[in-house]
Amino acid sequence: PDADMRNVGLFLQGDWRVLDRLSVITGVRYHDVQARTRATAGLPDSVAGLHADNSTTVYAVNGIYRLNDYVSAVATYGRGFRAPNLIERYFSGPSTDGTAIQVANPGLEPETSNNVDLGLRLHVDRIDAEWFYFRNNLRDGILTRPTGRTFGRQDEFQNINVERLRTNGHEVSVGV
C-alpha cells in the first residue's frame, strides 16, 4: 500500500580521557519511528489507516585502553533497536527475485538487542590490524519464515518476530 515512514532521532556522545592510556566513549540516542498506510487504488480498504509508532532510547559504552604504543584493547557494550521497515510490515506480493510470495505483517514488533564487542587493535608504521569478538542477543528478532502455504507453485513467506536470536563470531581486518 501507499505508506510513509518517519524516523526522528537525537544523539549525544561524549569522549572522556579517564587515564593517560584509557578513553571512555559513551553515546545515547532517542529514536522515534512512525509508519502509516493510506488508501491505495487496487487494494482493499483494510490495508489503509494502519499505524505503527515505535520509540526507545538506546546507549553504548566503549572503552579503549592503550596497552603500548602499538596495541590497544577495546571493549563495547550497547543496547540496540531496529524498527521494521515498510516492506517488512506492509508489503504483500512477489519477492524481489520472483521465486516466492511475501505476505505483510502489520503487527511486526521492533528488534531490541544487547551487544558486546571485545577486541585488539594494532598500528605499526603503515599497517593497521584489528580482531574483534562480538556477541549480539536480540529480542523480537525479525526473520522471514515460510507460512507453509503456496500460491500457485510459489511458497509463501512472512516476516515474523522470533523471541530470541543470538549471533556471535569474530571479525578480522588488516590494512596496509
N, CA and C of each residue as an Amber inpcrd file, in Angstrom:
protein
   528
   0.8210000  -1.1970000   0.0000000   0.0000000   0.0000000   0.0000000
   0.8600000   1.2540000   0.0000000   0.2240000   2.3660000  -0.3580000
   0.8730000   3.6640000  -0.2620000   1.1350000   3.9200000   1.2210000
   2.3800000   4.2020000   1.5840000   2.7270000   4.3250000   3.0040000
   3.8590000   5.3240000   3.1880000   3.9390000   5.8670000   4.3830000
   5.0210000   6.7640000   4.7790000   5.6820000   6.2190000   6.0300000
   6.9830000   6.4970000   6.1300000   7.7300000   6.1400000   7.3380000
   8.5540000   7.3520000   7.7410000   8.4790000   7.7040000   9.0220000
   9.2290000   8.8460000   9.5440000  10.1530000   8.3490000  10.6440000
  11.4130000   8.7340000  10.5430000  12.4200000   8.4110000  11.5580000
  12.9630000   9.7150000  12.1240000  12.9150000   9.8530000  13.4310000
  13.4740000  11.0280000  14.0890000  14.3790000  10.5360000  15.2140000
  15.5500000  11.1030000  15.3100000  16.4590000  10.6940000  16.3630000
  17.2300000  11.8660000  16.9290000  17.6550000  11.7080000  18.1450000
  18.5090000  12.6820000  18.8110000  19.6580000  11.8950000  19.4260000
  20.9030000  12.2980000  19.1150000  22.0730000  11.5400000  19.5260000
  23.0310000  12.4520000  20.2770000  23.5340000  11.9760000  21.3980000
  24.5510000  12.6870000  22.1720000  25.7070000  11.7280000  22.4220000
  26.9290000  12.2560000  22.3160000  28.1060000  11.4190000  22.5230000
  29.1290000  12.1800000  23.3480000  29.8270000  11.4620000  24.1940000
  30.9000000  12.0530000  24.9830000  32.1390000  11.1950000  24.9050000
  33.2990000  11.8370000  24.9510000  34.5860000  11.1340000  24.8880000
  35.4280000  11.6630000  26.0420000  35.7340000  10.7880000  26.9840000
  36.4840000  11.2020000  28.1680000  37.8080000  10.4610000  28.2540000
  38.8730000  11.2050000  28.5060000  40.1870000  10.6210000  28.7560000
  40.2560000  10.4150000  30.2670000  39.9930000   9.1760000  30.7210000
  39.9360000   8.8590000  32.1410000  41.3380000   8.7770000  32.7240000
  42.2250000   8.0930000  32.0130000  43.6380000   7.9940000  32.3650000
  44.4370000   8.3140000  31.1180000  45.7360000   8.4280000  31.2540000
  46.5680000   8.7260000  30.0950000  46.3680000   7.7000000  28.9830000
  46.1780000   6.4340000  29.3560000  46.0350000   5.3580000  28.3570000
  44.5950000   4.8670000  28.1770000  43.6320000   5.4160000  28.9180000
  42.2520000   4.9190000  28.8850000  41.2720000   6.0150000  28.4810000
  40.5220000   5.7340000  27.4190000  39.4330000   6.6110000  26.9900000
  38.1180000   5.8600000  27.1330000  37.0870000   6.5730000  27.5580000
  35.7340000   6.0260000  27.6260000  34.8530000   6.8930000  26.7340000
  34.1730000   6.2330000  25.8080000  33.2890000   6.9300000  24.8750000
  31.8840000   6.4180000  25.1300000  30.9640000   7.3330000  25.4010000
  29.5800000   6.9490000  25.6490000  28.6790000   7.6490000  24.6430000
  27.5690000   7.0090000  24.3620000  26.5910000   7.6050000  23.4690000
  25.2000000   7.1870000  23.8670000  24.2480000   8.0750000  23.6490000
  22.8460000   7.7870000  23.9060000  22.0320000   8.3570000  22.7520000
  21.0080000   7.6070000  22.3250000  20.1780000   8.0590000  21.2090000
  18.7190000   7.7820000  21.5270000  17.8830000   8.8010000  21.3510000
  16.4360000   8.6210000  21.3770000  16.0050000   8.4640000  19.9360000
  15.1830000   7.4420000  19.6620000  14.7930000   7.1210000  18.2870000
  13.2810000   6.9250000  18.2500000  12.6040000   7.6450000  17.3580000
  11.1580000   7.5250000  17.1860000  10.8700000   7.2060000  15.7250000
  10.1380000   6.1180000  15.4870000   9.8000000   5.6730000  14.1390000
   8.2870000   5.5310000  14.0470000   7.7050000   6.1870000  13.0420000
   6.2730000   6.0600000  12.8020000   6.0470000   5.6370000  11.3650000
   5.1120000   4.6990000  11.1700000   4.7490000   4.2240000   9.8370000
   3.2280000   4.2680000   9.7320000   2.7390000   4.6750000   8.5500000
   1.2990000   4.8010000   8.3480000   0.9620000   4.4810000   6.8920000
  -0.1170000   3.7030000   6.7110000  -0.5710000   3.3950000   5.3500000
  -1.7670000   4.2670000   4.9950000  -1.9510000   4.4370000   3.6860000
  -3.0860000   5.2120000   3.1700000  -3.8680000   4.3570000   2.1760000
  -5.0720000   4.8070000   1.8530000  -5.8690000   4.1180000   0.8340000
  -5.0590000   4.0470000  -0.4560000  -5.0920000   2.8890000  -1.0960000
  -4.3060000   2.6470000  -2.3060000  -5.2020000   1.9870000  -3.3430000
  -5.2230000   2.5660000  -4.5420000  -6.0340000   2.0050000  -5.6300000
  -5.6570000   0.5460000  -5.8660000  -6.6580000  -0.3010000  -5.9940000
  -6.4250000  -1.7090000  -6.2750000  -6.2260000  -2.5660000  -5.0450000
  -6.1760000  -1.9490000  -3.8510000  -6.0170000  -2.7180000  -2.6140000
  -7.2340000  -2.5050000  -1.7210000  -7.5700000  -3.5000000  -0.9080000
  -8.7470000  -3.3530000  -0.0350000  -8.5590000  -2.2510000   1.0000000
  -9.6780000  -1.7020000   1.4610000  -9.6280000  -0.6370000   2.4700000
  -8.9900000  -1.0960000   3.7710000  -8.9390000  -2.3990000   4.0060000
  -8.3750000  -2.9210000   5.2610000  -6.8810000  -2.6510000   5.3960000
  -6.1890000  -2.3350000   4.2840000  -4.7560000  -2.0320000   4.3900000
  -4.5000000  -0.5420000   4.5550000  -5.5630000   0.2790000   4.5460000
  -5.4120000   1.7280000   4.7480000  -5.5930000   2.0600000   6.2260000
  -4.8610000   3.0610000   6.6830000  -5.0070000   3.5170000   8.0560000
  -4.2690000   2.6840000   9.0900000  -3.4110000   1.7760000   8.6400000
  -2.5910000   1.0280000   9.5960000  -1.5030000   1.9620000  10.1070000
  -1.2070000   1.8770000  11.3980000  -0.2500000   2.8080000  12.0000000
   0.6180000   2.0730000  13.0070000   1.8930000   2.3650000  12.9910000
   2.8330000   1.8120000  13.9780000   3.6810000   2.9560000  14.5140000
   3.8620000   2.9820000  15.8050000   4.6870000   4.0030000  16.4580000
   5.6330000   3.2850000  17.4090000   6.9220000   3.3300000  17.1000000
   7.9280000   2.6750000  17.9220000   8.9680000   3.6960000  18.3320000
   9.2350000   3.7750000  19.6240000  10.2810000   4.6830000  20.0850000
  10.9900000   4.0590000  21.2760000  12.2300000   4.4410000  21.4430000
  13.0240000   3.9360000  22.5630000  14.2830000   4.7760000  22.7020000
  15.0050000   4.5110000  23.7610000  16.3160000   5.1210000  23.9740000
  17.3420000   3.9900000  24.0270000  18.4220000   4.1510000  23.2920000
  19.4940000   3.1620000  23.2800000  20.8010000   3.8430000  23.6870000
  21.7910000   3.0460000  24.0340000  23.0560000   3.6150000  24.5080000
  24.2040000   2.6740000  24.1850000  25.4080000   3.1940000  24.2990000
  26.6180000   2.3830000  24.1560000  27.7060000   2.9730000  25.0370000
  28.5360000   2.0880000  25.5950000  29.7000000   2.4860000  26.3870000
  30.8910000   1.7470000  25.7930000  31.9200000   2.4930000  25.4080000
  33.1260000   1.9320000  24.7890000  34.3410000   2.3110000  25.6190000
  35.2100000   1.3530000  25.8220000  36.4730000   1.6340000  26.4900000
  37.6330000   1.2620000  25.5720000  38.6130000   2.1520000  25.4970000
  39.8190000   1.8950000  24.7080000  41.0160000   2.0850000  25.6290000
  41.7780000   1.0120000  25.8150000  42.9530000   1.0650000  26.6720000
  44.1870000   0.8000000  25.8190000  45.0850000   1.7720000  25.7870000
  46.3280000   1.6490000  25.0060000  47.3300000   0.8320000  25.8080000
  47.5590000  -0.4300000  25.3790000  48.4820000  -1.3140000  26.0910000
  49.9260000  -0.8620000  25.9270000  50.2620000  -0.4090000  24.7230000
  51.5820000   0.1610000  24.4380000  51.4220000   1.0810000  23.2240000
  52.5270000   1.5020000  22.6300000  52.4360000   2.4370000  21.5040000
  51.8210000   1.8160000  20.2600000  51.6560000   0.5070000  20.2230000
  51.2000000  -0.1860000  19.0150000  49.8640000  -0.9110000  19.1650000
  49.5190000  -1.3110000  20.3860000  48.3440000  -2.1650000  20.5970000
  47.3830000  -1.5170000  21.5910000  46.0960000  -1.5650000  21.2270000
  45.0330000  -1.0940000  22.1200000  44.0000000  -2.1930000  22.3010000
  43.4630000  -2.2890000  23.5070000  42.3550000  -3.2050000  23.7960000
  41.0690000  -2.3840000  23.7550000  40.0140000  -2.9760000  23.1780000
  38.7440000  -2.2710000  23.0080000  37.6210000  -3.1430000  23.5670000
  36.7060000  -2.5270000  24.3170000  35.5210000  -3.2200000  24.8210000
  34.3170000  -2.3070000  24.6180000  33.2020000  -2.9000000  24.1940000
  31.9800000  -2.1370000  23.9390000  30.7870000  -2.8980000  24.4850000
  29.8700000  -2.1780000  25.1210000  28.5730000  -2.7280000  25.4950000
  27.5220000  -1.7310000  25.0380000  26.4640000  -2.2380000  24.4080000
  25.4260000  -1.3270000  23.9600000  24.0760000  -2.0030000  23.8420000
  23.0680000  -1.1800000  23.7950000  21.6980000  -1.6220000  23.5790000
  21.2680000  -1.0990000  22.2180000  20.6800000  -1.9700000  21.3700000
  20.2880000  -1.5870000  20.0270000  18.7860000  -1.6560000  19.8150000
  18.3390000  -1.0730000  18.6920000  16.9210000  -1.0040000  18.3450000
  16.8130000  -0.9010000  16.8340000  15.8910000  -1.6820000  16.2380000
  15.6030000  -1.5510000  14.8190000  14.1160000  -1.7840000  14.6050000
  13.4400000  -0.7510000  14.1090000  12.0240000  -0.8830000  13.7910000
  11.8780000  -1.5500000  12.4220000  10.8250000  -2.3460000  12.2210000
  10.6030000  -2.9540000  10.9100000  10.4300000  -1.8760000   9.8420000
  10.9190000  -2.1490000   8.6360000  10.7490000  -1.1810000   7.5550000
   9.3750000  -1.3740000   6.9000000   9.0510000  -0.5180000   5.9290000
   7.7330000  -0.5670000   5.2940000   7.4840000  -1.8950000   4.5880000
   8.4810000  -2.4380000   3.9210000   8.3000000  -3.6960000   3.1970000
   8.0600000  -4.8340000   4.1840000   8.8370000  -4.8950000   5.2630000
   8.6550000  -5.9670000   6.2470000   7.2520000  -5.9290000   6.8630000
   6.7290000  -4.7230000   7.0940000   5.4250000  -4.5890000   7.7480000
   4.2410000  -4.6980000   6.7870000   4.3130000  -4.0250000   5.6390000
   3.1000000  -3.7810000   4.8530000   3.0720000  -4.3810000   3.4510000
   4.1640000  -4.9020000   2.9340000   4.1720000  -5.3620000   1.5480000
   3.6430000  -6.7920000   1.4190000   2.7500000  -6.9870000   0.4740000
   2.3010000  -8.3190000   0.0720000   2.4500000  -8.4090000  -1.4340000
   3.0940000  -9.4860000  -1.9050000   3.2670000  -9.6710000  -3.3340000
   4.4810000 -10.5170000  -3.6200000   4.8900000 -10.5460000  -4.9070000
   6.0440000 -11.3630000  -5.2890000   7.3320000 -10.8480000  -4.6460000
   8.2130000 -11.7820000  -4.2830000   9.5220000 -11.4070000  -3.7460000
  10.3360000 -10.7110000  -4.8400000  11.3870000 -10.0420000  -4.4340000
  12.1940000  -9.2830000  -5.4050000  12.7970000 -10.1640000  -6.4830000
  13.0790000 -11.4320000  -6.1600000  13.6360000 -12.3270000  -7.1780000
  12.5540000 -13.1260000  -7.9100000  11.2800000 -12.9290000  -7.5230000
  10.1760000 -13.5740000  -8.2140000   9.9920000 -15.0490000  -7.9270000
  10.6780000 -15.5800000  -6.9350000  10.5960000 -17.0200000  -6.6620000
   9.6330000 -17.3650000  -5.5410000   9.0660000 -16.3690000  -4.8610000
   8.1890000 -16.6280000  -3.7190000   7.1850000 -15.4890000  -3.5860000
   6.2420000 -15.6740000  -2.6760000   5.2460000 -14.6600000  -2.3570000
   5.4790000 -14.2070000  -0.9200000   5.4650000 -12.9010000  -0.7270000
   5.6220000 -12.3360000   0.6150000   4.2670000 -11.8480000   1.0920000
   3.9680000 -12.0680000   2.3790000   2.7240000 -11.6390000   2.9900000
   3.0410000 -10.6020000   4.0570000   2.2890000  -9.5140000   4.0800000
   2.5060000  -8.4310000   5.0450000   2.2860000  -8.9170000   6.4810000
   2.9380000  -8.2330000   7.4170000   2.7310000  -8.4800000   8.8370000
   2.7060000  -7.1400000   9.5610000   1.5450000  -6.4420000   9.5610000
   1.4560000  -5.1180000  10.1910000   1.7120000  -5.1400000  11.6930000
   1.6180000  -6.3200000  12.3290000   1.8290000  -6.4110000  13.7700000
   3.2670000  -6.6630000  14.1680000   4.1840000  -6.5730000  13.2120000
   5.5980000  -6.8260000  13.4920000   6.1230000  -5.8340000  14.5280000
   6.8420000  -6.3440000  15.5110000   7.4220000  -5.5050000  16.5660000
   8.8740000  -5.1800000  16.2400000   9.4200000  -4.1050000  16.8140000
  10.8360000  -3.7850000  16.5790000  11.7600000  -4.7600000  17.3010000
  12.9640000  -4.9010000  16.7500000  14.0080000  -5.6840000  17.4020000
  14.6860000  -4.8270000  18.4590000  15.0650000  -5.4400000  19.5660000
  15.9440000  -4.7860000  20.5320000  17.1010000  -5.7460000  20.7980000
  18.2360000  -5.2030000  21.1630000  19.3960000  -6.0720000  21.3560000
  20.3210000  -5.5350000  22.4300000  21.1130000  -6.4610000  22.9550000
  22.2430000  -6.1430000  23.8200000  23.4640000  -6.6950000  23.1130000
  24.4830000  -5.8530000  22.9560000  25.6420000  -6.2020000  22.1400000
  26.9290000  -6.0100000  22.9330000  27.8450000  -6.9700000  22.7710000
  29.1590000  -6.9000000  23.4050000  30.2140000  -7.1360000  22.3310000
  31.2340000  -6.2920000  22.2910000  32.3940000  -6.4690000  21.4090000
  33.6460000  -6.3820000  22.2770000  34.5950000  -7.2830000  22.0360000
  35.9050000  -7.2430000  22.6900000  36.9490000  -7.4110000  21.6050000
  38.0130000  -6.5960000  21.6490000  38.9870000  -6.7340000  20.5780000
  40.3180000  -6.0800000  20.8550000  41.1940000  -6.2520000  19.8700000
  42.5280000  -5.6550000  19.8930000  42.7680000  -4.9160000  18.5850000
  43.4370000  -3.7710000  18.6830000  43.8420000  -3.0040000  17.5030000
  45.3550000  -2.8600000  17.5070000  45.9400000  -3.0580000  16.3140000
  47.3810000  -2.9380000  16.1350000  47.6550000  -1.8570000  15.1010000
  48.5750000  -0.9620000  15.4140000  49.0060000   0.0560000  14.4440000
  50.5310000   0.1360000  14.4930000  51.1800000  -0.3630000  13.4230000
  52.6390000  -0.3300000  13.3110000  52.9780000   0.2430000  11.9460000
  53.6650000   1.3760000  11.9420000  54.0340000   2.0520000  10.6990000
  52.8110000   2.2120000   9.7990000  52.8040000   1.5120000   8.6680000
  51.7050000   1.6520000   7.7130000  50.7480000   0.4620000   7.7540000
  50.8010000  -0.3060000   8.8170000  49.9480000  -1.4930000   8.9530000
  48.9530000  -1.2810000  10.0960000  47.6790000  -1.4990000   9.7820000
  46.6170000  -1.4790000  10.7850000  45.9450000  -2.8400000  10.7640000
  45.7070000  -3.4110000  11.9370000  45.0190000  -4.6970000  12.0260000
  44.0830000  -4.6500000  13.2300000  42.9680000  -5.3590000  13.0950000
  42.0030000  -5.4530000  14.1860000  41.4760000  -6.8770000  14.2710000
  41.2000000  -7.3120000  15.4910000  40.4920000  -8.5510000  15.7420000
  39.4280000  -8.2500000  16.7800000  38.1990000  -8.6860000  16.5170000
  37.1000000  -8.4710000  17.4550000  36.2800000  -9.7420000  17.6180000
  35.8510000  -9.9850000  18.8410000  34.8310000 -10.9860000  19.1360000
  33.5500000 -10.2100000  19.4080000  32.4250000 -10.6530000  18.8380000
  31.1570000  -9.9810000  19.0900000  30.0990000 -10.9980000  19.5180000
  29.1580000 -10.5210000  20.3090000  28.0050000 -11.3300000  20.7210000
  26.8000000 -10.4020000  20.7980000  25.7730000 -10.7150000  20.0010000
  24.5600000  -9.9030000  19.9470000  23.3720000 -10.7690000  20.3510000
  22.6460000 -10.3320000  21.3530000  21.4360000 -11.0140000  21.8120000
  20.2400000 -10.1530000  21.4390000  19.4000000 -10.6580000  20.5400000
  18.2360000  -9.9140000  20.0720000  16.9620000 -10.4670000  20.6870000
  16.0580000  -9.5640000  21.0150000  14.6990000  -9.9180000  21.4140000
  13.7690000  -9.4450000  20.3000000  12.7690000 -10.2420000  20.0050000
  11.8300000  -9.9490000  18.9120000  12.5580000  -9.7830000  17.5890000
  13.5760000 -10.5990000  17.3570000  14.3220000 -10.5540000  16.1050000
  13.4060000 -10.7750000  14.9110000  13.6600000 -10.0670000  13.8220000
  12.8250000 -10.1580000  12.6260000  13.4660000 -11.1340000  11.6430000
  12.7120000 -12.1910000  11.3040000  13.1650000 -13.1930000  10.3470000
  12.0670000 -13.4470000   9.3250000  12.4560000 -13.8740000   8.1320000
  11.4980000 -14.2800000   7.1090000  11.3510000 -15.7860000   7.1920000
  10.1210000 -16.2460000   7.3450000   9.8590000 -17.6750000   7.5030000
   8.7360000 -18.1170000   6.5670000   8.7850000 -19.3720000   6.0960000
   7.6930000 -19.8930000   5.2690000   6.4270000 -20.0490000   6.1020000
   5.2700000 -19.7570000   5.5020000   3.9900000 -19.9120000   6.2010000
   3.4570000 -21.3260000   6.0700000   4.0070000 -22.1080000   5.1230000
   3.5090000 -23.4480000   4.8620000   2.4530000 -23.4660000   3.7630000
   2.0820000 -22.2800000   3.2820000   1.0990000 -22.1960000   2.1930000
   1.8300000 -21.9260000   0.8810000   1.1490000 -22.2230000  -0.2190000
   1.6860000 -21.9040000  -1.5430000   0.6590000 -21.0900000  -2.3060000
   1.1450000 -20.3290000  -3.2520000   0.3110000 -19.5300000  -4.1400000
   0.7330000 -19.9260000  -5.5470000  -0.1130000 -20.6970000  -6.2080000
   0.3340000 -21.2880000  -7.4630000   1.4210000 -22.2840000  -7.1130000
   2.5670000 -22.1280000  -7.7180000   3.7140000 -23.0040000  -7.4040000
   4.7350000 -22.3150000  -6.5160000   4.4020000 -21.1320000  -6.0220000
   5.3630000 -20.3710000  -5.2210000   5.0430000 -20.4950000  -3.7360000
   6.0920000 -20.6960000  -2.9460000   5.9320000 -20.7420000  -1.4980000
   5.6440000 -19.3450000  -0.9710000   4.8770000 -19.3020000   0.1160000
   4.5330000 -18.0280000   0.7430000   5.4150000 -17.8350000   1.9780000
   5.9020000 -16.6100000   2.1530000   6.7680000 -16.2590000   3.2830000
   6.2020000 -15.0370000   3.9960000   6.5590000 -14.8860000   5.2740000
   6.1440000 -13.7220000   6.0500000   7.2460000 -13.3740000   7.0420000
   7.4520000 -12.0940000   7.2590000   8.3760000 -11.6460000   8.2960000
   7.6830000 -11.8150000   9.6340000   8.3940000 -12.4290000  10.5820000
   7.8340000 -12.6650000  11.9090000   8.8550000 -12.2480000  12.9680000
   8.3630000 -12.0810000  14.1840000   9.2550000 -11.8540000  15.3170000
   9.6020000 -13.1970000  15.9530000  10.8730000 -13.3640000  16.2440000
  11.3690000 -14.5350000  16.9560000  11.7600000 -14.0570000  18.3440000
  11.2980000 -14.7800000  19.3630000  11.5060000 -14.3200000  20.7400000
  12.9590000 -13.9530000  21.0230000  13.8890000 -14.8610000  20.6890000
  15.2970000 -14.5830000  20.9530000  16.1630000 -15.0850000  19.8070000
  17.1710000 -14.2980000  19.4690000  18.1950000 -14.6860000  18.4990000
  19.5480000 -14.3260000  19.0910000  20.5420000 -15.1190000  18.7890000
  21.8970000 -14.7890000  19.2440000  22.8370000 -14.9610000  18.0630000
  23.6610000 -13.9540000  17.8320000  24.7350000 -14.0900000  16.8610000
  26.0410000 -13.8020000  17.5800000  27.0450000 -14.5530000  17.2430000
  28.3630000 -14.2860000  17.8000000  29.4000000 -14.7420000  16.7860000
  30.5830000 -14.1580000  16.8930000  31.6270000 -14.5290000  15.9660000
  32.8430000 -13.6390000  16.1270000  33.7130000 -13.7310000  15.1290000
  34.9630000 -12.9800000  15.1400000  35.0630000 -12.1760000  13.8460000
  35.6610000 -11.0260000  13.9360000  35.9390000 -10.1900000  12.7670000
  37.4200000  -9.8480000  12.7760000  38.0400000  -9.9330000  11.6220000
  39.4550000  -9.6010000  11.4900000  39.6020000  -8.6900000  10.2830000
  40.4080000  -7.6490000  10.4040000  40.7180000  -6.7990000   9.2570000
  42.1810000  -6.3910000   9.3210000  42.7680000  -6.2490000   8.1390000
  44.1560000  -5.8140000   8.0210000  44.2120000  -4.7910000   6.9020000
  44.8840000  -3.6970000   7.1340000  45.0740000  -2.6650000   6.1250000
  46.5370000  -2.2620000   6.0240000  46.9900000  -2.0750000   4.8120000
  48.3730000  -1.6470000   4.5940000  48.3470000  -0.3780000   3.7730000
